[in-house]
Amino acid sequence: MSKTAIAHFALFGAALIYGANYIIAKSVMPVPIGPNSFITMRVLGACLLFWLFSIRHMRLPETKDWWRFILCAICGVATNQLLFFNGLSITSPANASIIMTSNPIIVMLIGALLFNLKITWTKIVGVFIGMIGAIALLWMSTLDQSRMSSFKGDMFILINSISWGFYLVMVKPLMKKYHPLMITSWVFLIGLIMVLPFGGLGLQTIDWSVLNHWQWFSVGYVIICTTFLTYLFNMIGVNYLSPTAASAYIYLQPVLAGSFAFLFSWFLDVNYTGDITWQKVACTLLIFVGVYLVSKTEKVELPQESEIQNEVN
């Protein structure tokens, strides 16, 4: 099998993991595990795995780079993950997956703001169309009578996406100096120190004896698959494919999340599909069009968009 084929399989595997994560992670939040406690478990478990696998690449960052590592930990681990899980715990998996597809638009805007990157008229139209889809989705959340989604939860997911965008912009200079596994290991270790005050004490209040087999599986899935394996899969994908090909897999997330919603609704006997409407499908299509217009003329040297969704949520 060629390296290109392996890269496509890796990226599709990462997309599958992400798609299922919206349902699996939500199935244990906020009961029996609170979102902050779950994040602490996720960051701790992933940190141990990253350090284990990166030991031969490990070294201390240069003194002048510590501030960037700390900012990356704030945006890429602490803020990003705390807001994502807190948002997912009070909104629907469908809404969360749709909002996350706006990442390329957000990263492009951050790049333009911080580095004065040129924005063409095509990109401006793409941003406008994508914003219409995102705003319409947020507005519908305020009218949701089923309480499956919420404006507050959707805003948490959106801010999480913005935080992730800042991380992708700030981490790029480090990628030129250090091994990716080494960077991630330090970022997760610093991030662990930051999230402990939010969820560390909550771990003591969890009644572990009430967790069933599915819930234990969910915890392991989030730590091993959603956090650790997807990073490895995406490294393979981005290494052998063009930025356009790699970033295209973002479109699979809401599709796969919707498919898993139907599957898990039957398997778990919990309705995860009640808020999937044609209006939300229309919002998704608007965001897709916006992301396509923003991404299609991007040059290869702008790495942010090729790395969208290369880790998670």
N, C-alpha and C positions, 0 to 999 in steps of 0.2 A: 504494500500500500504506500502511495506517495506521501510526502510530508504535507502537501497541500490538502490531500484528502483527510489525513489525520487532523490537520488544523480545523477543517470544517466540522469533523465529528466532535472535536473538543469544544468548539464554540456552540454547537447544537446541544452538547451535553450540559454546558453551563446554562444555556437558555432553559433547558428542561428543569434544571435544579432551581433556577430563579422562579420559573412559572409555578412550580409546586410549592415553593417556599411561602408564598402569600397565604395559602390555605393551611399548610402544616404549622407554620409559626403561630398563626392566629388561633389554632385549635387549642392552644394551652394558655392563651392570654385573654383577658387579665386574670382568669382563674384556671388552674390553681397557681400559676406563676405570673407575678406582675411583670410588666414590660421592662422596668429598670433592673429587676433581678435577673430576668432572662438575658438582657444585654450583658450584664456582668459575667454570667456564665459563658455567654458566647465569646466575649473578648478574652476571658481567661483561658478557655479551651483552645481557641485559635492561636493565642499568643504562645502557648506551650508547643503547639504543633509547628508554628512558623520557626520558633527558635530551634526546635529539634532538627528540622530539615535544612536550616540555613547555617548550622554551626560552622561549616568549613568556609563560609563566606563572611563570617561575622568579624567585625572590628568596630572600634569606637569611631563615631563620626568626628570630623574635624570641629574644633571649637566654634568656628565661624558659622557652621551649619546647624548648630543645635536649635537656634530660634526657628529655623524652617521645619525641622523635625517636630518641634512642639506645635507649631501651627498646623502641620499636616495631621498630627494626632488629634487636635481640637476639631478640625473640619472633617477629617476622613474617618475618625473612629468615634470620638465622644459625641459631638453634636449630631453627626450623620446617623449613627446607629441608635442613639437614645430617641431622637425624633422619629426615626422610621418605625421602631417597634411601638412607641407610644402612640403614633398615628395609626398604625395598623391595628392596634388593639381596640380602637374606637371607630374605625371606618371599615368599609368593605374591601375585600381583596381586589375586586374589579376596579374600584376607584384608585387604589394604590398603584396597581400595575399600569393603569392608563396614565396617571400623573408622572410616573417614572420615565415614560417614553419621551418626556419633554427635555431630558438631560442634554442632548446635543444643542438645543436652542439656548439653554441656560449657560452652558460652557462657552458657546460662541459669544454671548453677551458679556460674560466675565472677561474673556480674552480681549474683547474690544474695549472694555472699561479700563483694564489694567495695563494693556500693552498696545493700545491704539491700533488693533488689527482692523484692516479695512473691511467694511461691511458693504456689500453690493446691494443693488436694488432687489435682486432675487432673494437675498437673505432677509432683507427688510420685509418683503412680502411674506416669506416663510415664517418669520417671527410673528407677524401680525396674524396670520392664519392659525398658527399654533396657539397663540394667546387666546384667540376666540374660543378654540376648543377647550383649553384649560379653564378659562373663566366660566364658560357655560357649564362645565362639569362641577365646578365649585358652587355655582349658583343652584344647580339641581340638588346638591347635598343639603342646602338650607331648606329645601322643600320636601326632603325625603321623610315620608310619614312612617316608613317601616323601621326607621332607626338602625338600618344596617350600615348606613354611611353617615358621616357628620362633617360639617364645614371645618370644625376644629381639627379633626383627624386628617382631613384632606390638606389643610394648611400645614400641619406637621410634616406630612409627606413631601409637600412642595418645598418647604424650607430645608428639609433633609436633602432634597435634590440640589438645591442651591449650594448647600454646604459641601456636598460631594463635588460639585463643579469647581468650587474654590480649591478643594484638595487636589484635583487633577491638574489645575494650573500651577499650584505651588510645588507639587512633587516632581514636575518634569526636570528642573535643574538638578535635583538629586539623582535622577535616573542616569544622568551623564557621568556621575562620579562614583556611584555605589551600585552593588548588585541589587536587583529588585527584591530578592528575598531578605537581604540584609536591611533594606529600607523598611519593608513591611514589618519585620520583626521588631525593630526599634519603635516604629509608629504604634504598633499594637501594645508594646510594653508601656510606653508613655500614656497611651489611651486608656490602658487598664487602670493606671493610677488615677486618671481623671474620672472614670465611671464608678469606681469603688464607693465614693461617698453617696452616690445616688442609689445603687442597688446592693452594695455589700451587706448592709444590715438586713435588707429584705430577704436575703438567702436564709437567714436564721429562722424566719417566720414561716417558711414553706413547709407544709406537711408532706414530706417526701413519700410517706407510706400510702398516700391516696393516689399517687400517680399510677395510671394503668400502663399496659405495655405500649399502647399507641403514643401516649404522652412522653414516655421515656424515649421512644423512637424519634419523636419530634424534636426533643432536646438534642439528641445526637445528630440528627439530620442538619439542624441549623448550625451546629458547631463544625462538624466535619465536612458536610457537603456545601451548604450555602456560603460558608466563610472561607474554608480552607481549599476544598477541591476546585471551586469555581475560579479562584485566583490562579491555580496551577493551569487549569484548562485554558483560561484566557491568555496566559503568558504564551502558551503554545500557539494559539490562534493568531495573536497579534504579531508573533515572531515570523510567521510564514505567509500571512495574507496581507493584502493591501488594507489601508485604513477604511476605505469604502466598504470592502467585503466584511471586515470585522465589525464595523459599526452597524451594518445592516441587520445583524441578529437582534438588535434592540426591538425590532418590529414584532418579533415572535413572543415577547413577554406577555402582553395582554391577551393574545390569542391562546397561548398555552395556559395562562392563569384562568381564562374562561373555561377551557377544556377541563382543567383539573377541578374547577369549581363544580362542574356537573358530575365528574367522577367521584369526588369526595362527598358530595351531597348524598349520593347513593350509598357510598361505602360507610360513611360515618352517621348517616341518617340525620344530617344537619343541613338546613337550607342555606347554601352559599350563592345561590343563583337568583334569589328573589329580586335583586336590584339591577340585574342585567337587562337593560331596555334598549330599544332602537335609538333613543336619544343619546345614550351613552356610546353606542356603536358609532353614531354620527360624530360625537366629540372625539372619539378615538381616530376616526378617519381624518378629521381636521388636523389633529396633532401630527398624524403620520405625514400628511401633505406638507405641513410646516417644517417638520424635521427633514424631509426629503429635499426641500428647497434650500434649507440652510446647509445641508451636508453635501449636496451633489457637486458643488463647485469648490469645495474646500481643498486646499493643497495638502500634499502629503506631510509637509513640514509642520503642520499644525496638529500635534499629536492628540489633543484633548478629545476630539470627536472619535478617534479610533479607539480610545480607551473608555468610552462611555459604557457603563455596565460591565466593565472588566472585573469588578469586584462586587458586591452588594450591597446590597442594601443593608 
